[in-house]
Amino acid sequence: MAAQSLKKYRRITVKIGSALLVDRTTGLKRDWLASLAGDIAMLAEGGAEILVVSSGAIALGRTILGLGKRALKLEESQAAAAVGQIALAGAWSDALGKGGLKSGQILLTLGDTEERRRYLNARATISTLLKMKAVPVINENDTVATSEIRYGDNDRLAARVATMMGADLLVLLSDIDGLYTAPPARDPQARFIPVVDRITSEIEAMAGAAASELSRGGMRTKLDAGKIATAAGTAMVITSGTRLSPLMAIERGERATFFRPSANPVKGYKTWIAGQLEPAGRLTVDAGAIGALLSGKSLLPAGVKLVSGNFSRGDTVAILSPEGREIARGLVAYDAADAVRIAGLKTVEIETVLGYEARSAMIHRDDLVVSHSGDQVRAADQVQAGDQVTSGG
């Protein structure tokens, strides 16, 4: 990782896991936080803009409230978050302030990045903080989020923030120093992987489960974050945050896994589409449609074999191969009920079935993004598609 100096990046998003910031018994790890704040100050002095995605509100709140390690009810978690968040924000302000940096707190819910208008508003607020030379300290708003409206982990939140803000690099500080061929705690023969060129199904198969009760994430969520980030042209690093000054440890070349950004990144409006965390529905398509999508065409109803989900026109849906692999995402032009009715039909048949003149494409190419998984089906499925490739607007 020494060749990938942090000093070459213009804008860096750093994600910190709960277990790094909070001790189960004593609470906030102030010495560790001070060392990280010192790293951030050094990078900022070199001209980099730093965004922090900080877990720890619930973990800190439950320590302050003396709730122990027991499972919490939803309202107890939300109360712990309310207590922990105010303490966490103050700690970040104090730590960064000692390095001469200002900070601002941003609390996000899922809708703030998934709904286009709120996404643009959040981006504008964070951009303004950066222009004012303040470090945005971002967390999920656990005081109001429920299981139905939450990110579920701050790895994917950090990736969403990084791509929303056009960061060059996403650093995930964790309790593991990188990606291994298998979870090293369970397999002593697991091999460390220093560089990942592309997140393939084989890479995803190496992921394990969450490592501690303080964390909702694990290596799988980190790879999910990597897919979001690298698709948008953001490089990613996974490394251990358990040591003091963890960012300078990367700079010194200590162990870390580097994920290369895509050579053909998604940009602008399509970054928002590609990064949607939970699609509203799914469309399973045939080999001919796969060939069309991979060659830059729109998705026509004729290529759709199965429609699932309760979505509305304009929602983001996932496009799946017959084997169930996600190959693309896009904004669908039909409500679910109408999509079911016209799936498999030729364009000239749509008006007869629906009773009105409708769009020829189920998803127009301008509203569609082929995913990394699409790269994986290119060799297998496009060969099958052959001359079956359909044309589209």
Secondary structure in CASP SS format (residue, H / E / C, confidence):
PFRMAT SS
TARGET T0000
AUTHOR 0000-0000-0000
METHOD secondary structure of the structure
MODEL  1
M C 1.00
A C 1.00
A C 1.00
Q C 1.00
S C 1.00
L H 1.00
K H 1.00
K H 1.00
Y C 1.00
R C 1.00
R E 1.00
I E 1.00
T E 1.00
V E 1.00
K E 1.00
I E 1.00
G C 1.00
S H 1.00
A H 1.00
L H 1.00
L H 1.00
V E 1.00
D E 1.00
R C 1.00
T C 1.00
T C 1.00
G E 1.00
L E 1.00
K C 1.00
R H 1.00
D H 1.00
W H 1.00
L H 1.00
A H 1.00
S H 1.00
L H 1.00
A H 1.00
G H 1.00
D H 1.00
I H 1.00
A H 1.00
M H 1.00
L H 1.00
A H 1.00
E H 1.00
G C 1.00
G C 1.00
A C 1.00
E E 1.00
I E 1.00
L E 1.00
V E 1.00
V E 1.00
S E 1.00
S C 1.00
G C 1.00
A H 1.00
I H 1.00
A H 1.00
L H 1.00
G H 1.00
R H 1.00
T H 1.00
I H 1.00
L C 1.00
G C 1.00
L C 1.00
G C 1.00
K C 1.00
R C 1.00
A C 1.00
L C 1.00
K C 1.00
L H 1.00
E H 1.00
E H 1.00
S H 1.00
Q H 1.00
A H 1.00
A H 1.00
A H 1.00
A H 1.00
V H 1.00
G H 1.00
Q H 1.00
I H 1.00
A H 1.00
L H 1.00
A H 1.00
G H 1.00
A H 1.00
W H 1.00
S H 1.00
D H 1.00
A H 1.00
L H 1.00
G H 1.00
K C 1.00
G C 1.00
G C 1.00
L C 1.00
K E 1.00
S E 1.00
G E 1.00
Q E 1.00
I E 1.00
L E 1.00
L E 1.00
T C 1.00
L C 1.00
G H 1.00
D H 1.00
T H 1.00
E H 1.00
E C 1.00
R H 1.00
R H 1.00
R H 1.00
Y H 1.00
L H 1.00
N H 1.00
A H 1.00
R H 1.00
A H 1.00
T H 1.00
I H 1.00
S H 1.00
T H 1.00
L H 1.00
L H 1.00
K H 1.00
M C 1.00
K C 1.00
A E 1.00
V E 1.00
P E 1.00
V E 1.00
I E 1.00
N E 1.00
E E 1.00
N C 1.00
D C 1.00
T C 1.00
V C 1.00
A C 1.00
T C 1.00
S H 1.00
E H 1.00
I H 1.00
R C 1.00
Y C 1.00
G C 1.00
D C 1.00
N H 1.00
D H 1.00
R H 1.00
L H 1.00
A H 1.00
A H 1.00
R H 1.00
V H 1.00
A H 1.00
T H 1.00
M H 1.00
M C 1.00
G C 1.00
A C 1.00
D C 1.00
L E 1.00
L E 1.00
V E 1.00
L E 1.00
L E 1.00
S E 1.00
D C 1.00
I C 1.00
D C 1.00
G C 1.00
L E 1.00
Y E 1.00
T C 1.00
A C 1.00
P C 1.00
P C 1.00
A C 1.00
R C 1.00
D C 1.00
P C 1.00
Q C 1.00
A C 1.00
R C 1.00
F E 1.00
I E 1.00
P C 1.00
V E 1.00
V E 1.00
D C 1.00
R C 1.00
I C 1.00
T C 1.00
S H 1.00
E H 1.00
I H 1.00
E H 1.00
A C 1.00
M C 1.00
A C 1.00
G C 1.00
A C 1.00
A C 1.00
A C 1.00
S C 1.00
E C 1.00
L C 1.00
S C 1.00
R C 1.00
G C 1.00
G C 1.00
M H 1.00
R H 1.00
T H 1.00
K H 1.00
L H 1.00
D H 1.00
A H 1.00
G H 1.00
K H 1.00
I H 1.00
A H 1.00
T H 1.00
A H 1.00
A C 1.00
G C 1.00
T C 1.00
A E 1.00
M E 1.00
V E 1.00
I E 1.00
T E 1.00
S E 1.00
G C 1.00
T C 1.00
R C 1.00
L C 1.00
S C 1.00
P H 1.00
L H 1.00
M H 1.00
A H 1.00
I H 1.00
E H 1.00
R C 1.00
G C 1.00
E C 1.00
R C 1.00
A E 1.00
T E 1.00
F E 1.00
F E 1.00
R C 1.00
P C 1.00
S C 1.00
A C 1.00
N C 1.00
P C 1.00
V C 1.00
K C 1.00
G C 1.00
Y H 1.00
K H 1.00
T H 1.00
W H 1.00
I H 1.00
A H 1.00
G C 1.00
Q C 1.00
L C 1.00
E C 1.00
P C 1.00
A C 1.00
G E 1.00
R E 1.00
L E 1.00
T E 1.00
V E 1.00
D C 1.00
A H 1.00
G H 1.00
A H 1.00
I H 1.00
G H 1.00
A H 1.00
L H 1.00
L H 1.00
S C 1.00
G C 1.00
K C 1.00
S C 1.00
L E 1.00
L C 1.00
P H 1.00
A H 1.00
G H 1.00
V E 1.00
K E 1.00
L E 1.00
V E 1.00
S E 1.00
G E 1.00
N C 1.00
F C 1.00
S C 1.00
R C 1.00
G C 1.00
D C 1.00
T E 1.00
V E 1.00
A E 1.00
I E 1.00
L E 1.00
S C 1.00
P C 1.00
E C 1.00
G C 1.00
R C 1.00
E E 1.00
I E 1.00
A E 1.00
R E 1.00
G E 1.00
L E 1.00
V C 1.00
A C 1.00
Y C 1.00
D C 1.00
A H 1.00
A H 1.00
D H 1.00
A H 1.00
V H 1.00
R H 1.00
I H 1.00
A C 1.00
G C 1.00
L C 1.00
K C 1.00
T H 1.00
V H 1.00
E H 1.00
I H 1.00
E H 1.00
T H 1.00
V H 1.00
L H 1.00
G C 1.00
Y C 1.00
E C 1.00
A C 1.00
R C 1.00
S C 1.00
A C 1.00
M C 1.00
I E 1.00
H C 1.00
R H 1.00
D H 1.00
D H 1.00
L E 1.00
V E 1.00
V E 1.00
S C 1.00
H H 1.00
S H 1.00
G H 1.00
D H 1.00
Q H 1.00
V H 1.00
R H 1.00
A H 1.00
A H 1.00
D H 1.00
Q H 1.00
V H 1.00
Q H 1.00
A H 1.00
G H 1.00
D H 1.00
Q H 1.00
V C 1.00
T C 1.00
S C 1.00
G C 1.00
G C 1.00
END
